[in-house]
């Protein structure tokens, strides 16, 4: 029976693994020894585990001699990667390696066939078993690691109330986010929600028209489909930005605040344009800050995010203005925009959100101190603007959710709540990161917190407070 392998979640029917492959029984170990004069032998200091090398003889078969070279090109495109990828052999389906191709493949060619040996190297020398999952509603789990090497777990904790800290422990080591309240401190809310609008209805939002201190002309109509705002039409045509602008009162005037929104800009081709903008406005309808995601590039896939303080008659400062690290980083953007001000400190944050995992990827964060206190207007309204440029075709523009918080200044003995009911805290001990709702929050990690491993055998895991917890891990083998 022919044998094959899966690499980077792909297979090739034209490839067959031959007999004679070399897969070491364990990852190479190197013993470090200390010799002492006048003493026979040596002391064992420690052991290093070296990379694992896999040699895989293969045969490739094309339809005819002309196609063989095309098959070799496809093989290179598949196997040559810039990072390690998962590698699984058909005869060992419950074990995986994390590997990358090394060296070259010199084939002995005969008509439409070729034979040679692939060399994979595994910087992570261990083999991995299938993913295991265990849940507990009580905050205590008994996890059995049946591998012969310590495993790297991930813990997802469901929060049911406001807490100042979340802990996860194996009895000997502890990881923590936040701070514990002692007898001289007391918990306090650093933030209070001022507006939480899922944009499920246009009711309560006021249509605004004309030149109203935004970056374009307010004209046209917007609607909700029950879960998001989207434009109906862009109103009166002109040769610049124009489209519907709707605003809503916060019910109060804020001094320190945070605003965040989930927006989407999908361009099915490279010939469409448009933008989605969110504004905070003061009582005189002057902008306090603005966040936008826009497509203005006719020659590529650059989608720009701009997060700005100020505007209107006072000038402005762009806190973030970027299309990401690569040209297409924000292409078909779905993600979060956020601005926060505490006294004269501004922060801006933009991220793509993975729809499947909810994790924040392709992030950008900026901090700015307005030492001259130029941008100190206080917001009392929020506005949503979706715009077309001239008569150009428009990409799909969507706004999904808007939240605004009032931020409180705390004293030294006030410990802030860091999570609330409905949040998901993830302790990822493999990648050594802590997430809240998919967003990395290593700024909240306790200094003494440890990313511990699962020992061989039985591990008792507990959380404090005791909360519903899911543990995920892959057993590792030498």
Buried (B, 14 or more C-beta within 10 A) or exposed (E): EEBBBBBBEEEBEBBBBBEEBEBEEEBEEEEEEEEEEEEEEEEEEEEEBEEBBBBBBBBBBBEEEEBBEEBBEBBEEBBEEEEBBEBBBEEEEEBBBBBBBEEEBEBEBEEBBBBBBBBBBBEBBBBBBEEBEBEBEEBEBEBEBEBEBBBBBBBBBBBBEBBBBBBBBBEEEBBBBBBEBEEEBEBBBBBEEBBEBBBBEBEEBEBBEEEBBBBBBBBBBBBBEEEBBBBEEBBEEBEEBBBBBBBBBBEEBBBBBBBBBBBBBBBEEBEBBBBBBBBBBBEEBBBBBBBBBBBEBEEEBBBBBBBBBBBBEBEBBBBBBBBBEEBEBBBBBBBBBBBBBBEBEBBBBBBBBBEEEEBBEBBBEBEBEBEEEBBBBBBBBBBBBBBBBEEBEBBBBBBBBBBBBBBBEEEEEBBBBBBBEEBBBBBBBBEEBBBBBBBBBEEBBBEEBBBBBBEBEEBEBBBBEEBBBBBBBBBBBB
